């Protein structure tokens, strides 16, 4: 475990957490606007919260980096909206646990894009179901419900693809060298 959470790994996770936490804070600020103006698009906003773990796992391919980075990003995002600390931490724990769980199922040995995209799709399904009931989206017209479900599942998958690209560029830049 000491090797997994070395100072170098923690510092890079912190840097990723700060960058993605700023994005998460912006997403948090946009949430009320999106829920009022276009609630069917909320999955795209919420899906951005997959980035911390995806980038960290793509860079390091080690246990616990997704969860660690998610929690750091949640703390940074809280600066934009302190009242939402519970939501940010809860989302971090949920998304981080899903990403770590998928990696653990493959014993942290399978790092193909399919594994990341699978975790993004699972996050999307969880988001779709939870938000559908919590936000009472059943009151929307059928086209908006269908659009919501599609965006909720595809949003985290699209953000996952973006996170993979960022993580790969960080690997190529040598961030994970000597681990």
Secondary structure per residue as TSV (DSSP state, phi and psi in degrees):
chain	resnum	aa	ss	phi	psi
A	1	X	-	360.0	-36.4
A	2	X	T	-59.3	-38.7
A	3	X	T	-66.4	-40.0
A	4	X	T	-62.6	-43.1
A	5	X	T	-109.7	48.7
A	6	X	-	-65.7	167.2
A	7	X	H	-58.3	-42.2
A	8	X	H	-61.2	-45.8
A	9	X	H	-63.7	-45.2
A	10	X	H	-62.5	-39.0
A	11	X	H	-65.9	-40.8
A	12	X	H	-69.4	-40.6
A	13	X	H	-60.1	-38.9
A	14	X	H	-64.2	-42.8
A	15	X	H	-63.9	-44.2
A	16	X	H	-63.8	-41.0
A	17	X	H	-62.1	-40.0
A	18	X	H	-66.1	-48.4
A	19	X	H	-61.8	-47.3
A	20	X	H	-76.4	-25.6
A	21	X	H	-67.5	-36.7
A	22	X	H	-61.9	-45.0
A	23	X	H	-62.5	-40.3
A	24	X	H	-64.1	-36.9
A	25	X	H	-64.5	-41.6
A	26	X	H	-63.7	-43.1
A	27	X	H	-60.3	-39.3
A	28	X	H	-64.0	-38.6
A	29	X	H	-68.7	-32.7
A	30	X	H	-77.4	-21.0
A	31	X	H	-53.8	-52.4
A	32	X	H	-60.6	-37.0
A	33	X	H	-65.0	-45.9
A	34	X	H	-65.5	-41.5
A	35	X	H	-64.2	-30.2
A	36	X	H	-84.0	-46.5
A	37	X	H	-82.3	-39.9
A	38	X	-	-151.6	70.7
A	39	X	G	-58.8	-24.8
A	40	X	G	-67.9	-15.1
A	41	X	G	-96.0	2.6
A	42	X	H	-60.4	-33.3
A	43	X	H	-59.8	-30.4
A	44	X	H	-69.9	-40.4
A	45	X	H	-68.5	-49.8
A	46	X	H	-65.7	-31.6
A	47	X	H	-61.5	-23.1
A	48	X	G	-62.5	-20.2
A	49	X	G	-73.4	-2.0
A	50	X	G	-78.1	-18.1
A	51	X	H	-57.0	-45.7
A	52	X	H	-55.0	-49.8
A	53	X	H	-69.8	-38.5
A	54	X	H	-63.2	-48.5
A	55	X	H	-62.8	-46.4
A	56	X	H	-61.9	-43.5
A	57	X	H	-68.7	-36.5
A	58	X	H	-66.2	-36.2
A	59	X	H	-72.4	-51.5
A	60	X	H	-100.7	-32.1
A	61	X	-	54.3	48.5
A	62	X	-	-131.0	156.8
A	63	X	T	-64.8	148.0
A	64	X	T	72.8	-5.0
A	65	X	H	-70.4	-32.7
A	66	X	H	-65.9	-50.2
A	67	X	H	-63.6	-43.2
A	68	X	H	-60.5	-47.3
A	69	X	H	-68.1	-38.0
A	70	X	H	-60.5	-44.8
A	71	X	H	-65.5	-40.0
A	72	X	H	-64.5	-41.7
A	73	X	H	-64.1	-38.6
A	74	X	H	-62.6	-40.1
A	75	X	H	-65.3	-38.9
A	76	X	H	-67.4	-43.9
A	77	X	H	-60.8	-31.5
A	78	X	H	-61.3	-27.0
A	79	X	T	-61.7	-30.7
A	80	X	T	-76.8	-29.7
A	81	X	-	-152.1	83.2
A	82	X	G	-58.1	-28.0
A	83	X	G	-66.0	-19.4
A	84	X	G	-98.5	19.9
A	85	X	H	-55.6	-41.1
A	86	X	H	-62.6	-40.6
A	87	X	H	-67.4	-44.2
A	88	X	H	-64.1	-45.4
A	89	X	H	-66.9	-42.8
A	90	X	H	-61.0	-44.2
A	91	X	H	-63.4	-41.7
A	92	X	H	-61.2	-45.2
A	93	X	H	-65.9	-42.8
A	94	X	H	-65.3	-53.3
A	95	X	H	-65.8	-41.3
A	96	X	H	-62.7	-41.1
A	97	X	H	-65.4	-39.4
A	98	X	H	-64.1	-46.0
A	99	X	H	-65.2	-43.1
A	100	X	H	-66.6	-38.1
A	101	X	H	-63.1	-44.1
A	102	X	H	-62.7	-43.2
A	103	X	H	-64.3	-39.3
A	104	X	H	-66.4	-35.5
A	105	X	H	-60.9	-29.8
A	106	X	T	-97.0	12.8
A	107	X	T	57.0	33.1
A	108	X	T	56.0	36.6
A	109	X	-	-119.1	-20.6
A	110	X	-	-102.2	115.3
A	111	X	-	-122.6	22.5
A	112	X	S	-68.1	160.8
A	113	X	H	-57.7	-32.1
A	114	X	H	-57.5	-37.4
A	115	X	H	-67.8	-42.2
A	116	X	H	-66.9	-44.2
A	117	X	H	-65.5	-33.5
A	118	X	H	-62.6	-44.9
A	119	X	H	-64.2	-37.6
A	120	X	H	-62.3	-40.8
A	121	X	H	-67.1	-39.7
A	122	X	H	-64.4	-43.6
A	123	X	H	-58.2	-44.2
A	124	X	H	-60.1	-42.7
A	125	X	H	-65.6	-43.7
A	126	X	H	-61.0	-46.6
A	127	X	H	-59.6	-46.5
A	128	X	H	-58.5	-47.2
A	129	X	H	-68.8	-49.2
A	130	X	H	-62.8	-51.3
A	131	X	H	-67.1	-34.4
A	132	X	H	-55.1	-44.6
A	133	X	H	-82.3	-41.0
A	134	X	H	-65.2	-42.5
A	135	X	T	-89.3	3.9
A	136	X	T	51.8	50.4
A	137	X	G	-72.8	-6.9
A	138	X	G	-64.1	-17.1
A	139	X	G	-79.5	-10.8
A	140	X	S	-77.6	158.8
A	141	X	-	-64.0	156.5
A	142	X	H	-53.2	-40.9
A	143	X	H	-60.5	-38.3
A	144	X	H	-71.3	-35.9
A	145	X	H	-64.8	-44.3
A	146	X	H	-65.4	-44.1
A	147	X	H	-60.9	-44.0
A	148	X	H	-57.6	-49.6
A	149	X	H	-60.9	-43.6
A	150	X	H	-64.3	-46.9
A	151	X	H	-67.2	-36.5
A	152	X	H	-64.3	-35.4
A	153	X	H	-83.0	-43.0
A	154	X	H	-78.4	-26.9
A	155	X	H	-57.6	-55.2
A	156	X	H	-62.8	-30.4
A	157	X	H	-67.3	-42.7
A	158	X	H	-65.1	-43.3
A	159	X	H	-63.9	-34.3
A	160	X	H	-63.4	-44.1
A	161	X	H	-60.6	-41.5
A	162	X	H	-63.8	-42.5
A	163	X	H	-63.4	-37.6
A	164	X	H	-62.4	-41.2
A	165	X	H	-64.4	-44.4
A	166	X	H	-63.7	-47.1
A	167	X	H	-60.7	-39.8
A	168	X	H	-65.4	-39.7
A	169	X	H	-65.6	-37.4
A	170	X	H	-65.7	-39.1
A	171	X	H	-62.1	-46.5
A	172	X	H	-62.9	-30.3
A	173	X	T	-76.9	-6.7
A	174	X	T	95.2	12.2
A	175	X	T	-61.5	-34.4
A	176	X	T	-96.0	5.6
A	177	X	T	-61.8	145.8
A	178	X	T	68.0	30.5
A	179	X	-	-105.2	360.0
